[in-house]
């Protein structure tokens, strides 16, 4: 009994060490083919992000949330995405490896946080692939006058609420074909992605240019008494649903920018990852914003916001102004957009499995690279099959509900990692001798340490601790503040008590940011570095957490189930098979032998 208690105590003491162990900055395994240049990476980011949303999102958000101010919604969403993007860009320069946010968090925060992020991103990529394939199938079915729906619903009905009404073999086939393309080779799939993305961008340019000949500035100035009684037009004008509507629209528009982070998973396949990946992220975000902004401006000037069609706004808008040919071009452009979006969402998924398996956190077969194709073949095939089956048996709305939370959490962790790395002691002592306990510092001395009174220029153990505690405090206060804002944002007014509480919470949230800014930084010699540290990463964390708080309870429940499943894998497989854990265990045994 005594031995069992000692074993339990020993196990509990080792938990913090296990979950916080960090990946060493070792060279890449070098088994993937380095064939992707700056143009390939930029088009990969654009293609994976600028999907069918560019043809649907602007009209849908304008009609239900923001009105003509959907242009502002896209600006807010672009700003939030840019904050995350520049943090990704710095880490891509720091850690040019496959794995994206998973590797970044493994290097800086620790193994448990890395596993959670990696497990989250797998969910995001799987559901993203399945949802795009389902949308692709639905779009083609609409073009065929719903023949597939009618035939399969009659022959193979699935009368269950949590499943699709019929097995969608078309979406399954689409995923399997593209899975085969990705498994065949990165260069070939990149060439196909470049072609489809170029056609997609050409369609966007045609839409914007053709729309400029049919704009009416008066559609941004419609008065409330001019809105039909049977339409929900709000208060009219440019911002008919107020600032709240703009922010609600931004929350939806934000997910139109999801996907650029797939560029960061190509660290072992880019020709010059430390330079090209940061540039590709910036270029892709800029192209995506200009496309969304141009489309939303044109469509809201062509047709009043309350008359927008939610399913195919561009096609309907051009048909209303007599441009049927442009409407047909838009239909084909949407097909190219779906192809590029599907390739972009499928591309990073096997790379994530490959990276985690290589570190021993997932099954080792996922880390095998085919000697001829130089691709993670088993990871690609397994990911494709799972995504294809999900797209065949689930409804589209069930698939897209889970996409947002994983992405936002990944963006938050990356921004957090930037803060932790910049203020961390670059040369911490590995083994510190026992020191004599000194007297407890006075309040004045403690305050001097917090505000860096001695104006230290290089981080040490003390400043690192202050920065980490301040960062943790900021995260906790951000959670409380954003939760309060989401609960009371619709009832806040200039004279309500809730807004004064919000101002107080916001002021408290800013205090740890000020403390962090006073601490010395370790500025690395990199091609790209995040400017305005710590303010930009902190702003990114705040916006991402706020958008996460806007998600419904059911999304959080499904997310929790997925996390519990991942936790079981981590406890019963990852801890014992972790490469980093084995390395640390070997170092301890070697040190013990030396001490003897």
N, C-alpha and C positions, 0 to 999 in steps of 0.2 A: 504493500500500500504506500509506503514511504517513497519507494522508487517511482511509483506511478505519479505521485504528487510532484516529485522533483522533475520528472520528465515533462509534466504539464507546465510547471513554472518555467522550465528551460525553453519550452516551445513558445510560451507567451512572450518571453523576453526577446526571442529571435524574430517575432512578427515585425516590429518596426524596421529591423535591419533588412528583412526580406522585401517588404513592400517599397522601401526607399532606395534599394540598390540601383545604381545608375549604369547605363551602358557606357563602356569606354569608347573614346573617339578613335576607333580602329579603322584601317583602310577597308574599302568596299571589297566584297568577295570577287568582283571582276568577272562573273560568269555571264552576265547579260550583255547583249551587243550594244555598243555605244554608236548609235546611228542617227540620233535626233539632233537637228540643228535648231537655231533660233526660230526660223520660220515654221518648222514642224511643231515646236513647242507652243508658239503663239497661236497657231491655228488649232492645235489640240485644245488649248484653253478656251478659245472662242467657240469651237465646235461643240465642246461638252457643255457649255453654258448657254449659248445662244440657240436654244432649241425651239420647240414649238411655242414656248412662252412668248417669244417676240411677236407671234401671230395672234395670240389670244390675250395675254396678260394686260396689255395697255387698255384695251376696250373693256375688259371685265372689271378692272379696278376703277376705271373712270365712271362706269355706270353705277357701281354698288358702293364705292367708298370715297373717292376723292374728287370726282368731276374733272374739269380741265386741269386741276391742280395735281393730276396724276404725274405730270412732269416733275413737280416738286417731290412727289413720293419716290420717283426713280432717282432723283438727286440725293435724297436722304439715304435710300438703299445703296446707292453707289458709294456714298461716303462711308457707310458702315462696312461695306465690302472692301473698300480701299484700305481702311484701317487694318482689317484682318489680312489683306493682301500684302501690305508692306511688312507685316510681322512674318508672314510666310516667306517673303522674299529674303529677309535677313537670315532666317533659319536655313533656307535653301543654300545660301552662301556659306553658312557655318557647317552644315551637315549635308553634303551632296550625296545622299543615299536614297535608295528606294524605301518608301514607307511614310513619307509626308509627316503629318502631325504626330503619328505614332513614334517615329524615331526621335523627333524633336523633344517630345515629352520624356522619352526614355533617357535621353542624354542629360536632361536638366532636372526634372521633377522626381522621377523614380519609376520602378518597374510596374507597380500597381496602376498608377495613373496612365502609363503608356498602354498597358493592356486594356484598360477601360476605353481609352481613345481609339485604339486599334479595333477593338470589338465593336465600338460605335460606328466607325467608318465602314467596316464590313457591312453592317446593317444598312447604312446610307447608300453604299454602292449597289448592294443587292436589290434594295427596294427601288433605287433610282433606275437601274436597268430594267427591272420588271415593269415599273410604271410607264417608262417611255415606250417599251415594247407593246404594252397594252394600249397606250394612246395611239401608237402607230397602227395597230390592228383596227382600233375603232375608227380611225380616220379613213383607212382604206375601205372599211365596211360601209361608211357613209357614202364614199364615192361609188360604191357598188349598190347603193340603195338598200342597205341593210339585208342583203341576201344571206350572208353568212349567219347573222343573228337569227333570222327566221328559220333557216334550215337546221342549224345545230341545236337551237332551243327545242325544236320538235323531235329531232332524232336522239339527242343525248342531253336531256335536261338535268340540271343539278338544283333541286328544289330546297336549297339551304340558304339562309340569310347571310351567313358568313362566307359564302362562296359566290362565284360568278354564276349567272344563269345557265351557262354552257361552257364546256372546255374549249378554250381558245387555242386551237392548234396553229393558227396563223402566227400569233405572237410567239408561241414556243418555237416554231420554225425559224422566225426572224432572228431570235436570240441564238439559236444553234448555228445558223449560217455565219453570223458575225463572230461567234465564239471560235468557229473553225478558222476564220480569217485572222483573228488575233493569235490563235495558237500557231498558225503557219509562219508568222514572222512580224516583227515590229515595223520594219521598213515598209512592208506591203500594206499593212493596216494604216500606217501613217500616211502613205500616199493616197489611199482611199479616203481617209478623213480630210486631207487637204483638198481633194477634188470636191467633196460634198460641201465643205465649209465655204469654199470659194463660190460655189453656186448659191449657197444660202445668203452670203453677203451681197452677191449680185442682185438677188431678189429684194433684199432690204433696201439697196440703193434705188432700184426701180420703183419700189413702193413710195419712198420718200420723195423722189423727183416727180413722179406722177401725181402724188398727193398735193404737191405745192401748186399745181395748176387748178386745184379745186378747193382751196382753203377759204374760209370765211371767218375773219377775226371776230365777227359778231357772236359766234358760237361760244366764245369765252366771256361774253358779257350778257348772257340771257338773264332777264329779270324773273323774279319769282312768279309774277302774275302772267308771264308768258308760257309757263310750264303747264302742259296738259294735266288735268285733275287726276287722271289714272296713272300718272308717272311719278316716281319718287325722285324729285329733283332737288330736294333740300331747300336751301335759301337762294339758289341761283347764283349767278356771277362766276368768277374764276374759281372760288373756293366754296362751293355750295354746302359742303358738309363740315366746314371749319377745320381747325388745326387737328382735331381728333381724327377727322376723316383722312387727312393727309398722312398722319402717322399710322393709322390702320392700313392705309394703302401701302405705306412704306414697308410694313411688316410682310405684306404679300409680295410686293415687288422685290424685297430682299432675296426671296427664294428664286427669283429670276436670274440672280447672279451666282447661285450655287453651282459649283462645278469647276471653277478656275483652279481650285486647289489640286485637281488631278495632275496639273503640271508639276507639282512638288513631289509626286510619286515617281518621277522619271529620273531620279538622281543618278542611277547606275546605267541609264540608257542615253543620257544627253552627252553630246560631244564635249561640251564645256559647261558642266552644271553650275559651277560657282558664279559664272557670268551670265549664261543664257537663261537659266531658270528665273532669277529675279527680273530680268528684262522681259521675259515672256509673260510673267504674271502681270506686270505693269501694262504692257502693250495690250494683252487680252482684256483686261478690265476697262481700259480706255475705249477700245473698239466696241465692247459690249454696251458701255454706258451711252456712247454716241448713237448706237443703233436703237436702243430702247427710248432714248430721249427724242430722237428724230421721229420714230414711229408714233409715240404718244402725242407729240405736238401735231403731227399731220392728221392723225385720226380724230382727235378732239376738235380740230378746226374744220374738218370735212363734215362731220355729223355731230349734232348735239349729244352731249354725254348721256342723257337719259334715254336716247334712242339706240345706243350701242348694242350690238349683239354679243352675248357673253361667250358663245361657242366659237364663232368665226367672224370676229368684228371686222377684220380687214376685207375679207371677201364680200361681206354684206355692204360695207361702206362704199366700196368701189362700184358695186352693182347699183347702189342707190344714186350715184352720180353719173351712171351710164358708161362706166369704164369696165365692161364685162371682161375684156381681154386681160386687163391687169388683175382682175379677180381670179382668172384661170391661172395666171402666172404665180399668184400668191398660193394657190392650191398646190401647184407642183413645188414651189419653194418650201412649203411646209413639210413635204415628203423628204426633201433634202435635209431640212432642219432636224427632222426626227432621226434620220440616218446618222447625222453627225452627233446628235445628242446621245443616241444609243451607243455609238462607238466610244464617245467620251466618258460615259458612265460605266461602260464595261472595262475600259482600259485599266483604271487604277485598282480594281478589285483583286485580280490575281497578284498584283504587285504587293498589296497589303498582306495577303495570305503568305506570300513568299517571304516577305520581310519578317513577319512574326514567327513563322516556322523556322527561319534561319536562326532566330534568337532562342529557339526552344520553347516558345510560349504557345505554339500550336503544333499540330502533328507534323513530323519531319518530312513526310511525303510531299507536303506543299512547297518545300524549299528546293525540290529537284528541278533542274533546268535541262531541257532537252539539248543534247549535244549538237544537233543539226540546226534546229530553228532558233536556238538561243533564247527561248521563252520559257517561263514557268508553266510547263504544259499541263501538269495535273491540276495546279491551282486554277488555270484558265478554264479547263474543262469542267471542274467541279463547280466553280462560280457560275459558269454559263448555264449549266444544267439546273442548278437551284433557282437562278433568276428566271429561266424559261418556264419551269414548272409553276413558280409563283405567279408569273404573268398569265399562265393558262387557267389557273383555278380561282384567282381572286379578282375582285372588282377594282377598278381604277382608284376610286376614292379611298378604299381600304389600304391601298398600297402607298398613296402619297401622304397619308396622315403621319407616317413615322419618319419622313425624310428630313424634316426641318430640325428636330431636336438634336440629332447626332451632329449635324453640320455646325450648329451654333455652339455646341459644347466643344467641338474641335477647335473652332475659331477662338473661343475663350481660353482654352488651354494653351494655344500657341502664343497668344498675347501675354498670358501669364508667364510663360517660359522666357519670353524676351525680358521681362522685368527681372526675373530671378537670375538670369545669366548676366545681365549688365551690372548688377550690384553684388555679384558673388565674388569672393576672394579668389583671384586667378591661381594662386599658389598656396592652397591650404596645406597645413602640416598633416601628413598621413598618420603619424604616431606621435602624440604629444606626451612628454614626461609629466608625471604627477607634480603639481606645483603646490606651494604653500598657500593655504587659504588666506586671502587678504581681507581687510576690513570692508564692510558693506559700504558702497559709495553713498555719499550724501545726495539729497534731492537735487542740489545744484549741479553736482558732477553728473548725475544721471541725465538731467536736462541738457547739459552740455554735450553728452554723447549723442542724444537723440537729434539735436540740431547741428551736429558736427561742428562744434564750436572751434576746434583746433584746425578746421579746414583741411582735413586729410584729402589727399589727391588720389590715393590708391585704396581700394577696398581691403579691409582686413576682417578678422573673425568677428569683431564687435560690430562693425558697420554692416556686414552681411547679415548678422542676426537681426539688427534693427530693421533693415530693409525687408527681410522675410516676414517678420512679425507685422510690420506695417502693411505689407501686401496682403497677408492673411486677414488683417483687420479691414482693409479696404474691400476685400471680397465678401466678407460677412455683412458689412454695412451696405454694399451694393445689392446684395440679395434682399435685405430688409427694405431698402429704399424703393427698389423696383417693384417689389411685391405690394408695397403700400400704394405706389403710383398706379399699378394695374387695378387694384381694388377700388380706388377712389377717383380715378382720372375723369370719369363721366359726371361726378357730382362736385368736383372742385370748382370753387369760384373765389373771387378776390377777397370775400369776407367770410369764407367758411373756415372752420377750425382745422379741417383736414389739410388745407394748403399750407398752413403755418407749420404743421407737423412735418409735411413734406420738405419745406424749406430747412427745417432743423435737421432732418435726416440727411438732406443733400449737403448741408454745411459740414456735418460730422463725417460724411463720406469723403469730402475733399481734404480733411485734415491729414489722414495717413498719406495721401498723394504728395502733400507739401513736405512731409517728413522724408518720404522716399527721395524727393527731388534734391534734398539737402545732402544726401549721402554721396560719397565718391563712386564713380563708375569705372568699370573696366571696359574700355572701348576697343574692340578688336579691329585688326587690320583686314577688313573685308571689302569686297567690291561694292556691296550695298549694306547700309546700316539704317535702322529705323531712326528718323529724326525726332526731336522733341520728346525724348525720354524723360520722365515716365508718363507724360500726359497723353500721348497718342495711344499707347497700349491700354492705359486705364480707361480712356474713353471707349475703346473697342470692347473691353470687358463689360463696361456698364451697358452699352447698347445691346450687346449680344445677350446678356442676362435679362434685360428688359424684354427683348423679343421672345426669349424662352418662357418668361412669365406669362406672355400673351397666349401661349398654347393651351389647349383644353385639357381637362383632367384625364380623358380617355387616352390621349397621347402619352401622358406621363405614366399611366398604368401599364400600357403596352411596352413602353421604354423600360420600366422597372422589371418586367418579366424577362426581357432580353438581357438586362444587366445581371439578373439572378442566374440565368443560364450560363452567361459568361463567367460569373463568379465560381460556379461549380467546376468549369473547365480549368480555371486558374488554380483553384485549391487542389484538385485531384490530379492535374497533369502538369501545368505550367511551372509550379514552384519546384517540383522535383526534376524537371527537364530543362530548366533555364540555363542557358550557356553562361550567362553572367553569374548566376548562383554557383555553378560548378567552378568557375574561375576564382571567385572569392573564397570558396571552400578550399580549393587547392592552395591559395595564397596563405590562408590561416594555418593549414597543416604544415606548410613549408616554414612559416614563421615559428610555429611551436617547436619544430625539429631544430631550428637554428638556436632558439633560446635554451634548449636542453644542452 
